C-alpha cells in the first residue's frame, strides 16, 4: 500500500521525470536500501525517466554518485524543512548526515 500511495516533497506530478519532464518514469526513493520505507513514508521520492536518468543509462542515478549525492542532500534539506526536524533527528531516522 505504501508504494502505491507514494508522494513527493519535490513534485506533484510523479508521472514526469523531475529532471527533464519525460515519461515513462520509475519512482526513485532518494534514500534506498534499509531507508527505502522511510523515503516512501516522508515523501523523499522522485520520478526519473527510464531512458536518461535511471536504471538503463550509464549516467543513471544508481551509477552516478554525484547525481545520487545531489538528491540525498536535497532530500535531507527538504525533510528537515518540511517536517521541522533537526540534523540529529534526520540522522536518528536515516542513519547518517548528507550535508557535511
TANOR-V511859 format. One record per run of one state. SS is the DSSP state (hx for helix, st for strand, lp for the rest). FROM is the first residue (numbers start at 0). LEN is the number of residues. If there is no record, write none. Layout:
BEGIN
SS_FROM_LEN / SS_FROM_LEN
END
This chain:
BEGIN
lp_0_24 / st_24_5 / lp_29_3 / hx_32_10 / lp_42_2 / st_44_5 / lp_49_15 / hx_64_18 / lp_82_4 / hx_86_8 / lp_94_6
END
